[in-house]
Amino acid sequence: MGGISIWQLVIIAVIVVLLFGTKKLRNLGSDLGSAVKGFKSAVTDDTAKTEEEKTSADSLADKSVEQSKVVEKEKDQA
């Protein structure tokens, strides 16, 4: 009783095509597809940047630890 049948969906689709036309619907579909592609590439780029930042932060932390060890050795020798 509460579901939408296939015939109701067909009627809605026909009404939408009559109102907007196939050209506008085709443009809408391609615009939506390019928006999804852009979103996916932005998410991928953001993830890659985050990983690069973590790697560079780790290397900076390693360098600072090495420098502090060198400074401690110099203090011990002096």
C-alpha positions as CSV (number, residue, x, y, z in Angstrom):
1,M,0.0,0.0,0.0
2,G,2.8,2.5,0.8
3,G,5.3,1.6,-2.0
4,I,5.8,3.2,-5.4
5,S,5.1,0.9,-8.3
6,I,7.1,0.7,-11.6
7,W,4.2,2.3,-13.4
8,Q,4.2,5.3,-11.1
9,L,8.0,5.8,-11.7
10,V,7.5,5.6,-15.5
11,I,4.7,8.2,-15.3
12,I,6.9,10.5,-13.2
13,A,9.9,10.0,-15.6
14,V,7.7,10.9,-18.6
15,I,6.4,14.1,-16.9
16,V,10.0,15.1,-16.0
17,V,11.1,14.6,-19.6
18,L,8.1,16.6,-20.9
19,L,8.8,19.5,-18.5
20,F,12.5,19.8,-18.9
21,G,13.3,18.2,-22.2
22,T,16.0,15.6,-22.9
23,K,18.7,18.2,-23.7
24,K,18.5,19.8,-20.3
25,L,18.4,16.5,-18.5
26,R,21.5,15.3,-20.5
27,N,23.3,18.5,-19.5
28,L,22.2,18.1,-15.9
29,G,23.6,14.5,-15.9
30,S,26.9,15.5,-17.3
31,D,27.2,18.4,-14.9
32,L,26.5,16.1,-12.0
33,G,29.0,13.6,-13.2
34,S,31.8,16.2,-13.6
35,A,30.9,17.6,-10.1
36,V,31.3,14.1,-8.6
37,K,34.7,13.6,-10.5
38,G,35.9,17.0,-9.1
39,F,34.9,16.0,-5.6
40,K,36.6,12.7,-5.8
41,S,39.8,14.2,-7.1
42,A,39.7,16.9,-4.4
43,V,39.4,14.3,-1.7
44,T,42.2,12.2,-3.2
45,D,44.5,15.3,-3.5
46,D,43.6,16.3,0.1
47,T,44.5,12.8,1.3
48,A,47.8,12.8,-0.6
49,K,48.7,16.2,0.8
50,T,47.9,15.0,4.3
51,E,50.1,12.0,3.9
52,E,52.9,14.2,2.5
53,E,52.6,16.6,5.5
54,K,52.8,13.7,7.9
55,T,55.9,12.4,6.2
56,S,57.6,15.8,6.1
57,A,56.6,16.4,9.8
58,D,58.1,13.0,10.7
59,S,61.3,13.8,8.9
60,L,61.5,17.2,10.6
61,A,61.0,15.5,13.9
62,D,63.8,13.0,13.2
63,K,66.1,15.8,12.2
64,S,65.5,17.8,15.3
65,V,66.1,14.7,17.5
66,E,69.4,14.0,15.6
67,Q,70.4,17.7,16.1
68,S,69.6,17.5,19.8
69,K,71.7,14.4,20.2
70,V,74.6,16.1,18.4
71,V,74.3,19.1,20.8
72,E,74.2,16.8,23.8
73,K,77.4,15.0,22.6
74,E,79.1,18.3,22.1
75,K,78.2,19.3,25.6
76,D,79.5,16.0,27.0
77,Q,82.8,16.4,25.2
78,A,83.3,20.0,26.4
